[in-house]
């Protein structure tokens, strides 16, 4: 039986003749797994949280964005897997296209998988996500420290919570105003990228 293309949903939702988003034909090399957080001003303004798992970026839409405060429990709704090249994507998705709106790279970096079983043995990260709970340490330009993703609703309306680890209470900052936030890739705001059209 042929293996399912992990990017089938991603490709099926996009017209690459109209959008500048990457097709995902070539995966960049790298030792440590990567993560990226993008601010996406589409039909609703939200953050997209993406973790490299194998050859794709597992993705969640986080309406309020990740928080540096362990007291904040952020809703994270899974979306389709994205190609690894999407880590660099910043620009304007044309109106009428899936996800039409402006995207900036708010943060990016590497992460360490921390998931383990009850005996303290490491668990494969993809497997821990399948089981509904994964812990990891982010090494980003803005986000640093331990975080966890925990599934609390399954089925058609699958939902997760993204929470900062309580051991990292020293840095209790929330999420900045996304309209004023600047890209770590270009230094631009959403309005500046939208005004430039790319």
C-alpha positions in Angstrom: 0.0 0.0 0.0 1.4 3.4 -1.0 2.4 5.7 1.9 0.2 8.8 2.2 1.7 12.1 1.2 2.0 14.1 4.4 1.6 17.4 2.4 -1.4 16.2 0.4 -3.8 18.5 2.4 -1.4 21.4 2.1 -1.1 21.1 -1.7 -4.8 20.5 -2.1 -5.7 23.8 -0.5 -3.4 26.0 -2.5 -3.1 27.3 -6.1 0.7 27.8 -6.4 0.1 29.8 -9.6 -1.4 32.5 -7.3 0.3 32.2 -4.0 4.0 32.6 -3.2 3.9 30.0 -0.5 6.5 27.2 -0.9 5.5 24.0 -2.6 7.6 21.9 -0.3 9.6 19.9 -2.8 13.0 20.2 -1.1 13.6 19.9 2.6 16.4 21.9 4.1 19.0 20.0 6.0 19.6 20.5 9.7 20.6 18.6 12.8 18.3 20.0 15.5 14.6 20.0 14.8 13.3 23.5 14.0 10.3 25.5 15.1 8.7 28.7 13.8 5.9 31.0 15.0 4.2 33.1 12.4 1.6 35.9 12.9 -1.1 35.5 10.3 -3.6 38.3 9.6 -6.2 36.3 7.7 -10.0 36.1 8.3 -8.9 36.3 12.0 -5.6 37.5 13.4 -3.8 34.6 14.9 -0.4 32.9 15.5 0.7 29.7 13.7 2.9 27.5 15.9 4.9 25.0 13.9 7.3 22.2 15.0 9.5 20.2 12.7 8.6 16.5 13.0 10.4 14.4 10.5 10.1 16.0 7.0 7.2 18.3 7.8 6.2 21.2 10.1 3.3 20.0 12.4 1.1 23.1 12.7 -1.4 24.6 15.2 -3.4 27.8 15.0 -3.0 29.6 18.3 -5.6 32.5 18.5 -3.9 34.4 21.3 -0.3 33.3 20.6 2.1 31.4 22.8 2.7 32.9 26.2 5.8 33.1 28.4 3.6 32.9 31.5 3.0 29.4 32.8 -0.4 30.5 34.1 -1.7 31.0 30.5 -3.2 28.0 28.8 -3.4 28.8 25.1 -5.9 27.0 22.8 -4.1 25.4 19.9 -6.1 24.0 17.0 -4.3 21.7 14.6 -4.0 22.6 10.9 -2.5 20.7 8.0 1.2 19.8 7.9 3.4 22.4 6.2 6.7 21.9 4.3 9.9 22.7 6.2 10.5 25.6 3.8 7.5 27.3 5.4 9.8 28.3 8.3 11.1 31.1 6.1 7.7 32.2 4.5 6.7 35.8 5.0 4.5 37.7 2.6 0.9 38.3 1.5 -1.3 35.4 0.5 -3.7 36.7 -2.2 -7.3 37.4 -1.2 -9.5 34.5 -2.2 -6.8 32.0 -1.7 -6.8 29.6 1.4 -5.5 31.6 4.3 -5.5 34.9 2.4 -3.8 37.6 4.3 -0.4 38.8 5.6 2.2 36.5 7.3 5.3 37.5 9.3 7.9 35.3 11.0 7.5 36.3 14.7 10.0 33.8 16.1 12.0 30.8 15.0 14.8 28.6 16.3 15.4 25.0 17.3 13.8 22.8 20.0 14.7 19.8 22.1 12.1 17.0 22.5 11.7 16.2 26.2 8.9 13.6 26.2 9.5 10.5 28.3 7.6 7.5 29.7 6.8 6.8 33.3 10.2 5.2 33.8 12.0 8.3 32.5 12.9 6.8 29.2 12.8 9.1 26.1 9.8 8.7 23.8 9.9 9.4 20.1 8.5 12.9 19.6 6.0 12.0 16.8 4.8 9.2 19.0 4.3 11.5 22.0 2.2 13.8 19.8 0.1 10.8 18.6 -0.5 9.9 22.3 -1.7 13.5 22.9 1.0 15.0 25.1 4.5 16.3 24.1 7.0 18.4 26.0 9.9 20.3 24.5 12.3 23.1 25.1 12.4 26.0 22.7 15.6 27.8 21.8 14.1 30.8 19.8 15.0 34.4 19.5 11.9 35.3 21.6 10.6 32.1 23.0 12.8 30.1 25.3 12.3 27.3 27.8 10.1 24.3 28.3 6.6 24.1 26.8 4.0 21.4 26.5 1.3 20.6 24.0 -1.6 18.5 25.4 -4.6 17.3 23.5 -7.9 17.7 25.3 -10.5 17.1 22.6 -10.4 14.6 19.8 -12.4 13.9 16.7 -13.5 16.4 14.2 -12.9 19.4 16.5 -9.5 18.2 17.9 -8.0 20.8 20.2 -4.8 21.2 22.2 -3.4 23.4 24.9 0.0 25.1 24.6 1.4 25.9 28.0 4.8 27.2 29.3 6.5 24.9 31.8 6.1 26.1 35.4 9.8 25.6 36.1 10.5 28.6 33.9 8.5 31.0 36.0 11.4 33.5 36.0 10.3 34.9 32.6 6.6 35.6 33.1 5.9 37.6 30.0 2.7 37.3 28.0 2.3 37.7 24.2 2.9 41.1 22.6 0.4 43.0 20.5 0.6 41.2 17.1 -0.1 44.4 15.2 3.0 46.0 16.7 5.2 42.9 16.7 8.2 42.7 14.3 9.4 39.9 12.2 12.7 38.2 13.3 13.3 37.6 9.6 12.9 41.1 8.2 12.2 43.5 11.1 8.9 44.5 9.6 5.4 44.6 11.0 2.3 43.1 9.5 1.3 46.5 8.1 4.7 47.0 6.5 4.7 43.6 4.8 1.1 44.2 3.6 2.0 47.6 2.3 4.9 46.1 0.3 2.8 43.3 -1.0 5.4 40.7 -0.3 
